[in-house]
Amino acid sequence: MKKTFLHSTNVSINALKRCFLPSGDEANNVGQPVAKKKARHKRRISPAMSSLIFGVMVIGLIVWLMHKCQPTHAQVQESIKRQERAQALLKSEIKVQVTSPTKRLADATPLTWRPFKGVVNHDLIEVQPSKKYQKILGFGAAFTDAACFMFKQLEPEVRAKLFHDLFHPTQLGLNVNRVCMGASDYATHEYSYCDSDTPDPELKKFSIAHDTKWILPMVEEARKVNPDIFLFASPWSPPGWMKSNKSMLGGNMQRQYMPSYAKYFVRFLDAYKKYGVPIQAVTVNNEVDTDQDGRMPACLWPQEYEVDFVKWHLGPALRDAKMDTQVWMIDHNYNLWGRAIATLEDPEVRKYCTAIAWHGYVGDAHRMSTVHDAFPSVDCYWTEGGPDVTNKDYGTDWSKWSRTFTGNLRNWCRGITAWNFALDHEGKPNIGPFPCGGLVTIHGDTKEITPSGQYFAIAQFSKFVKRDAVRIGSEGAAKDLDHVAFENPIAVDMFGKKVTDRSEKVLVITNSGPTRIVEVKMGDRITSIPLEGDSVTTLRFE
């Protein structure tokens, strides 16, 4: 800036000299006779007057340049506002909620910030709002036949209280939930929407009558508590007559019935919509790469079968029916990442497939990033995972589940959907071989409701991370300290007007190790937080 100013000043002074001081020839001719004719047309300025004018012009130029270098009133006001915002943020409160051996989703003492002076005394987590990743759709669990049957057993006022806790936006706000297209392993009995002893390709026997007993009423009741629930549906098996073994238990799909099965999806979606329960997405089949050895409703879908079904049958059928239902594929474990990439390499598939659905029973969550890196426009969702009802830690394994959710969310996952919403104390109703527990247990005799450790883990996310929040950066070196950060959308009132100009940041920390102090830094401010061992802590701040 200084060099530029002097350069500009020198240029201006030289220009003034040329304007007001005699040129070389004129200076040499001072005092010499001049023709009278020329004298009449040109009045010479005296050296003293030239110097005076020159001095005035230089002073004027300096004043003008000084004025140009001064900030405007608006710039001064903006600088003041920035300083005031920085001071306000430094004084702002950090809200804290904790689940630990001594607390359950409990408010803890709020924290305060202090200026960061370059010294770090404990394990550090740095929140980086400038690093943006995926938008979050939400969190939830599955309205299985078994779960809805258990909900139905509750007294209306008890169920209303439970649904308020599970679904209301001010509580857990579970809003990305799954329904089963026909029987899963967690059902009261085996059934499809077109049961028949003989092939019925025209679907003359199609009916969702079973679902009207308790599945649809329970889903509808939940939607009254939270109208923003996003529902996706998954079949465990096509009707038995469509399969090679003529049974819903195990076996694989037959190509000849793919056109009928696409119509089956359309009929299901239309029937649910008419009931008042729209479905926003479907998966081709739960766990396409196994038939579970025929021990439960299941169906093997080789990769080429799933690909052909989506691009030649299901996708076009939804298009022709003018349905905007999303199609999610795979719906199975992380270790099928290679199949996911190979599937998405087909451009005809990508016309209809908007996401890959993942389970975490085999493999590692970082494979979601592998697929995302290959196809960034295709979303990732975690669509199943639940506790073991026989595990002694069923009610206290929140750290395990929070680490699972954190791993998914740090690998581009947009939604977390657990398995059964509710089962009894023995993990029933169950027509399959696995001992799963519900997000909550409804005890068979007393109807007492007991939350699982998974319930508290998902609550530490779902209660505070809002739909359309964006995952932001968070970095830290401690190996037994998991963390993930988000920026919530700016809140608006009922008229769409912003309530505040500041967005809320959310940081979820899972401490699987011992009690410790952790420091959290964002920008030029830092705070210290004591963490209990085996705890999940959620921080909220501006």
N, C-alpha and C positions, 0 to 999 in steps of 0.2 A: 504493500500500500504506500509506504514512504517513497520508494523508488518511483512509482507511478506518479505520485503527487509532484515530486521535484521535476520529473521529466515534463509533465504537463505545464508546470510553472515556467520552465525554461523556454518551452515552445511559445507560450503566451508572451513572455518578455521580449523575445526576439521579434515577434509579430508587432508588438507595440513600438519597438525601436524603429522598425521599418516604416511604421505609419507616421511617427512624430519627430524623429531625429533626421537631420539632413543626410542624404545619401553621400557616397564617397565623392562623387563629382561635385555635388553642391557644397560639401564641406571644403573642398579645395578651392572653390571659387568665392568663398566668403570674402567680402571686402573688394571684389573686382567689379568693374563697371558692367552694368546689365542694360540691355536695350530697353528703351522707355516703353515700347509696345508690350514687351513681355512683362515688365514691372506692373503695368496696369492690370494684368490678368492673374498675377500670382503675388500673394502677400506672404512674406517670410515671417515664420514664427520664431521668436527670439529663443536662444538656448535656455534661458531661465524659465520661460513659459513652457517649453518642451519638457523640461525636467519636472515641472510642477504637474503637468498633465500626465506625464508618464508615471509619476509617483502615485497620483490619485487612481490611475487605472490599475496599477499593481496592487494597491490596497484593496480596491474593489474586487479584483480577481481573487485575492486571498480570502476576503470575506465570503465571496460566492462559493469558493471551494470548501471552506470550513462549514458553510451551511449544508452543502451537498453531502458532506461526510457525517453530519449529525443524524441520528435516528429520527424518524418521523414520530409524531404523537402516537399513531397507531402501533408503531413498532415498540415504543416505550411501554404502552399499555399491555401489549402481548407479552413482553418480557416480564412485566410485573405479574401477569396472570400465571405464567409458567412457574415463577418462583412461588406464588401462592399455592398452585397445585402441588408442587413438589413438597412444600411444607405440610399441606393437608394430607398427602399420601403418607408422609413420614409419621404423622400423628394418628393415622387411621388405624382402626382396630382389626386384628386378625381373629376371626371366629374359629373355634376348635371343637370338633366332635370326635369322640373316641369309643372304640370297642376294644376291650382288653379283659384279662382275667378278673378285673374289679369293676368294669364298666360295660354297659351295653348301649351303644349309640347315644352316648351321654354327652351333654355340653361340658366342656372343660373351661378353665380360666382363660379368657381372651389374652392374646399376646400383643405386644407392641413392637414397632420397628425402631431401629437405631441407624444412624449413618454408617455406611461401610467405610472403614479406614484402612482396608488392605490386610487386616489380620483375621485369620480363621483358626479357631481353637478346637473345633470338633469336626465330625463328619459333615460334609457340606453337600447340600442340594441346591443347585442354581436353576431358577425358573427363567425361561427364555421366551418371552411373549412374541418376539419377532419371528420365531420359528413356528410355522403353521403346518399342520398335517390334516387329518381327516375330520369331517363333521360327524358328530355323534347322533345316531337315531334314537337310542335309548336302551333300556334294560327290562328284563321280564323273566317269565317262566312259561310252562306249558299247561294249557287247559286240556289235559288228557281226560279220557273217559273216567279213569279212576279218580283223578283230582276233582272233577266236577261232581262225581258221585259222593265223594266225601264232603264237599261244600254243601251239597243238598241235605246232608244229615244234620246240619247245624240249625239251631233255632234262628228264625229270621233276624232277630236283634243281635245275636252273636255273630252271624254271618255279616251283617251290615257293618259291625265294628271291625271285623277282620278285613273286609273289602275296603273300608276306609283306610286302614293301615297299609294295605298292599297297593292300592291303586290311586288314591287321591293325590293330586299334584303337590300338596303340602306335606305329604308323608313319603312313603317309598316311591310313589309315582310310577309303578311298573307299567311300561307303555309299549313294549315290543314283545308280544306274546304269541305263542304257537298253539295251533289246534291240529288234531290228527284227522286225516281223511280216512275214516274207518278205524278198525281196531289197531292199537299198538300193543306192546307187551303189557302196558299198564291200562287194562280195560277190564270191564266186568265179564266180558265174554268175547269170542271171536265173531266179527261181523264186517261186512262191507256195505256199500250203498247199492249193490246190485247182486245180491246173493241168488244163486241159481244152480240147480243140479245139472243143467245143460247150458251150452253157450247162448248168450243173449246179446249179440253184437249191436242190436238196435236199442239196448238198454230199456226194454219195456218194463222191467221190474225195478228200475231205479227209484230210490226213496231215501230221504234223510230222516225218516221217522224216528230212528233210534236217537239221533242227536237232539230231538225236541224234548226228550225226557228230562235231561239235566245239563247237557253240554251247552246248548244254545241259551237256555234260561240263565245259566251262570255267567256266560260270556256277556249276554245282554245286560245283566245286573252290574257287571264290572264296568261296562261301557257307560253306564249312567253315572258312575262315580268318576270316571275319566274318559270323556268322549274322544280324547286324542290317542287312544290305544291303536297301535299298528298291529295287524294280525297277519301272520303267514301260516300256511297249511302244508302239512307233509303226510303223504300216505306211507304206511309201512309195507303195504302189499296191494296190488290190484286184486279184484275179485278172483277167486280161485280158478274159475273157468277160463281166465285169460292166460294161465300159466301152464308150464310144461307138466307140473306134478298135480294139477287140478286142485290145489290147496293154497290157502293163504299162508300156511306154515312152510317157510323155506321156498326152494324152487326158483325159477327164473321166468321172465316175461317172454311171451311168444310174439314175434314180429307181426303176425297176421292180425293181431288184435290192437295194434298201436292206434289205428284210426278210431276205434271204439273207445280206447282209453283216453284219447284226447277229448272226445265228446264227454266222457265221464267227468273230466276236470271242469269243463264248461258247465255241465249240468250242476255240479257241486257248487261252483262259484255263484251261479245264478240263483240256486235255491237258498244259499246263505244270505245273499243280497236281499232277496224277497222277504226273508225273515227279519231283516234289519241289521244284519251283521256282515258288513263287507270285508272281503279278504284282499289284502294289498299285494301279497306275494305267495308263490307256491314253490316247493321243491319237487323234483321229479320223484324221489323216493328217499325215505330215511335210510342212510347207510347203504349206498348202492353197491358196495364191494363185498357184501356178505349175505348169506342166506340164513345165518345163525344156526346152521345144522338142523333146520326144521324144528327148532324148539319154541318158536314164537312167530307171530306175523312178521314176515320179512320177504325180500325179493332181491335176487342178484340181477344187477344191470351191468353187463359188460360195457366198456367205454363206448364202443361203436353203437350199441343199442341206445344208450342215453343220448348220444349225439344225434342219431337219426330221429329219435322220438321228438327231441326239441326242435330241430330245424325243419323237419318235414311234416310233423303232426301237431304237437302241442303249441308251438309258436304260431303257426298259421291259423290254428283253430281259435286261439285267443284273439288274434288280429281280425279274423272274419267275424267274430262275435262282438267286435268293437270293445273289448275288455282291455284295460290298461294294467292288468295284473302283472307284476314282475315275475320273472322266472329265475330261480336260484338253482345252481347245479352242485353235484357231488354230495353235499350234506353228509360228510363222513370225515374221517380223521386227517390230521395234518400230514401224515405220511403219503397221502395221495396227491401231493403238490405237483408231481410230474404229470399225473393224469389230468389235473386241472389245467396246466399249461397246454398240454396237447389238445385238450378239448377246446380251449379258447383260441387256438391257432386257426380254427375253422371260421372264416368270416360269416358263414351262414348261421352258425351258432351264436355269434356275437350280435346278430340282429335281434335276438330275443333274450339272451342270457345277460342279466344285469349284475349278478353277484355269484360268488362262490360261498357256500355255507360249510362251516367247519365244526368238527367235534374234536375234543382234546384227549381221547382215550389212548391214542398212539401217536408218537411223533412230538414235534416241538413247534411252538407258536411262531417262531421266526420264519417258518415256511409260508405263512400268510404274506410276509413281506416279499418272499421270493416270487410268489404269484403276482403280487401287486406291482413289483418292479417290471415284470414282463408285460402286464396289462393294467396300467394305472387307472383306466376308466372303469374297471370292473371292481365292484365293492366286495368287502369281506364281512361276514357275520359269523359269530359263534352261536350255534343254534341248539346245543345240548350239552349237559353235564350236570350231574347231581350227586349228592352224598350217599354213602353206604349206611343204611339204617342199622346195621349190625356193628358198626364201628363205634368204639367207646368214645371217640372224639366227635361224634355226630353233632353235638350241640355246641362245640367249642372250636371247630377247625376253621375259624374265620381267616386266620393268616394264610392258610393253604389256599383258600378260594380267592382271597384278595390278590395273592401273587399270580394266580391263574388269570384273573380278570386283567390285572396290570400287564401281564405278558401279551395278552390278546390286544389290548388297546394300544400298546406301544408298537404293534405290528399291523396297523392300518384297519383294525376291526372297528366297524361302525355300531355294532350292537351286541349285547350280551344277553342270551336267553337261556336260563337254567332249565332243568328237566321238570318233573312234576311239581305243580304248585303245592299239592297236599296229598299225603297218604296216611294210612293209619300207623300205629306203633309197630306193626310187623312189616311195613312196606307194601301193604295191599290196599285195594284190589290189584292183582298181578297174575297174568296168565303166562308169564315168561320165566326165565331162569335166573334173573339178576336181583340182588337184594337192595334195590335203591330206596332211599328215603325221600320225603318231600321237602320242599322249601320250608314248610311247616308240617308238623305231625298233629293230626287230629286223633286223639286216643279213642279207640273203638268203643269202649264202655262209657267213659266219663265225658267224652267229647271235649276234654281239655285240649287246649292248643299250645303246642311247644314249638318255638322257632329253632331252626337249625343254625349251625355256625355259618352256613352259606347264606342264610337270611341276613345275618348281620353284615357279612362281607358285601353282599350286593347293595344293602342299604347305605353303606358308607359311600357308594358311588351314586346310586339312582336318586337318592334324596337331594343331592346337591348339584349333580351334573345335568344340565337341562338339555332338552332336544335342540339340536343345531349348535350346541357348544362345539368349539374347535379344539382339538388336542394341540397343545403347544409344547415347546421344548422343556425338558428338565434333565439335568445332568448331575451325576454323583458317582463316586468311586466305590463306596462301601458295597461289598458283595451280598450281604444279608439284609440289605435295605432296598426295598423295591418302591418305586414311585412313578407317578404319571400325573401330568398337569393338563388343565383345560382352561379355556376362556369362554364363559357363558355369553350368550347373546345379550345385548343391552335390553333391559326390561322396558316394555311399553305398556301403556294403559289400555283400556277397552276401546279407545278411539285410535290406537296405533301411535300415540304420541310418546316419545321417549320419556321415561321417568327419570333417567339420569344419563349423563354423557360418559360415565365411567363403566367399564365392563368388569364383572367379577371374575377373578381367577380362582380356580379350585385345584388344590394339590392333595392327592391321596398318597399317604406314606404307609407302607407295610413293614413293620419291624419284626422280622422272624428271629432276631438275635436277642441279646440281653438288654436290660434297661440301659438307656444311654441318653446323651444330649446330642441333638442334631441342629445344625445351623442351616437356615433357609435364606437364600439371597436372591433378590431381584433388582437389577439395576444397581443403584447406589445406596440401597438399604438392605439391612440384614436383621434377622431375629434368631433367637435360640429357643428350642422347644424340647422339653423332657419327654422321652418316649418310654412307655412301659415295654417290657419284653412281651412278645407274642401279642402285638397290638396292631390295629388299623386306625390311623388318624387322618381326618380330613380337615384341611385348612382352607378358609375362604377369605379373600382379601381383594382390595382394589389395586 
